[in-house]
Amino acid sequence: MSIEESFDSPALANMNIALDRVCARAAGGQEHSVRKRVAKQIIKCARSGRTALVGLTAAGRRALIEIVPNPNSLQRET
């Protein structure tokens, strides 16, 4: 089933707007790999039933956050 078949028109519009907003503000946001990563999270959010623009945009932004280890959790070598 395609994305277009899975969601109604308002949800699809919000998903596209969220993708464009997030990628417009991201470094490298026009690169395919970045857009794909953001889109996957937006689709995941929409599949869970959250199709409001605010939630979809937040999901897209979360896709860009890199997990940085907490320096305090690293073991020190002696």
C-alpha positions, 0 to 999 in steps of 0.5 A: 500500500502506498503512502497516498493510499494510507492517509487522507488529503489533510494528513498528506498535506501536513506530512509534506509541509512538515518534511519541507519545514524540517529539511529547510532548516537542517544542514544538508536538508536537501540531501536525499539521505537526510530527507529520507531519514526525516520522512521515515519518522514523519510517516511513523508518527502519522501511522500512529495516528498523530497527523497534526502538523505540530506533531509531524514536525516534531517527529521530523526534528527528532529524526535529526537529533544525533545521539551523543554519549553522556561524557559522565557515562564513559569509563575512564581508562587508567 
